Structures are given as structure tokens and as C-alpha cells.
């Protein structure tokens, strides 16, 4: 595998930022921070290093680092003898995000079940809710049959070593 150019890396970071902004409504700068911390080397970066890499001000970084930390994407660490705080993407961050989205969809599925009860036997009222309800029943089955998440597999592997 060849080493990517810095321009290619920053283009990829921007793609992550745009995705996060479009799909989740987060500020572009938060997406850039996330993208950078996913691909940078070393994986721990100080505010100064992040700012230099993505061209952001320290003030905007502070707000967005707090945002990303509060939703479980990042954690902070320090190094012995240094007062500098470093940020790193949590290894299970994406799994947590996906699990939150699944839980959110399951909650919407429950609302659809409640709607089926409210609509009663009326074909007119119940058809639209019923179609949505079928999708959520399907989704529940898919996730019920899904293998365990990656963190469970990693955990099992680590216990064997």
C-alpha cells in the first residue's frame, strides 16, 4: 500500500465532514476534527496539531472537541510530564453511534405499533402506518439475527490471548 498524499488525506477528511454535516447536522469543523483524528498518525493529537492539520481556529476547535467528546466519539489523554491534552477517537465510537441509531429506530418502531392500535381496523387509516410498521418489524428481525458487534468479537479475542 502506498502512502497517501496530504492532499488526498485532507480530501478524505472533508468527505467525512460533509457526510457528518449532511446526515447528522453537525458543524463541518466537527466532522473535520473527527475525520482527521480517524486517519492521523500518531492517533493522539493536541489542539495545536489538529488546528494546523485542518486549518481551524483554537476557539472553534474547543467547541467542537467538546461536542465530539460529549457524544462519545473522542476521549482525552495526557502524557507524563506534559500539560498538553491530546484527543483520540474512541475505538468503539462508531459502534456506539450505530447502536444509538438502531435504538432510535426501535423507538420509532414502537411509535408505529402504537399507531396501529390507534388506527384500529380501518384500512384507510391503518394502511400507511401498517406499511411503516412492516418495515420496522423487518428491521427488528434483521437486528435480532445479527451477529454480535465488533467490540464483542475483539473482547473475546483479547481474553484468549
C-alpha positions, -999 to 999 in steps of 0.1 A, spaced: 0 0 0 13 34 -9 15 64 14 -13 89 6 -5 125 -1 -15 151 24 -39 165 -2 -57 131 -6 -59 127 32 -75 162 36 -99 154 8 -110 123 26 -113 143 59 -135 167 40 -157 139 28 -162 127 64 -170 163 74 -196 167 46 -212 133 55 -215 142 92 -229 177 83 -254 163 58 -265 132 78 -263 144 114 -264 181 112 -230 186 129 -208 216 120 -183 209 93 -155 217 117 -166 188 140 -166 165 110 -132 176 100 -119 170 135 -134 136 135 -121 127 101 -86 140 110 -85 120 142 -95 89 124 -66 90 99 -38 109 116 -6 94 128 0 94 157 -36 87 167 -34 112 196 -33 148 186 -32 181 206 -54 210 198 -25 227 181 -18 197 159 -54 194 149 -57 231 142 -26 230 120 -38 200 101 -73 211 93 -69 249 93 -92 256 122 -90 282 149 -85 271 185 -118 287 195 -138 267 170 -119 236 179 -127 239 216 -164 240 210 -163 211 185 -140 189 206 -164 193 235 -193 183 211 -175 152 198 -165 142 233 -200 146 247 -214 122 221 -188 96 228 -165 100 197 -134 113 215 -116 108 247 -88 129 262 -55 118 275 -23 133 288 13 122 287 36 121 317 55 153 322 32 173 298 3 196 305 -9 192 269 -42 174 264 -44 150 235 -76 138 217 -82 104 202 -111 87 185 -126 61 209 -121 26 194 -158 18 198 -171 52 187 -188 41 155 -203 11 172 -219 34 198 -232 56 170 -248 27 151 -262 13 184 -278 47 192 -293 48 156 -307 13 160 -322 22 194 -337 53 178 -353 33 150 -366 8 175 -382 36 194 -399 48 162 -410 12 156 -428 13 189 -445 45 180 -457 28 148 -470 -2 168 -489 23 190 -502 39 158 -515 6 146 -536 3 178 -549 38 174 -558 33 137 -577 2 145 -591 -20 118 -597 10 94 -580 1 61 -577 37 52 -560 49 84 -541 18 91 -526 12 56 -500 39 58 -490 31 94 -491 -6 85 -466 -2 57 -442 16 80 -449 -10 108 -439 -38 84 -406 -21 77 -399 -18 115 -408 -55 121 -384 -65 93 -357 -43 108 -362 -58 143 -358 -93 128 -327 -83 109 -311 -70 141 -323 -99 162 -305 -123 138 -274 -101 135 -240 -114 148 -226 -97 179 -210 -62 174 -173 -59 167 -164 -49 202 -177 -83 215 -155 -102 190 -125 -80 200 -132 -86 236 -134 -124 231 -102 -124 211 -84 -103 238 -95 -128 265 -80 -157 246 -46 -140 242 
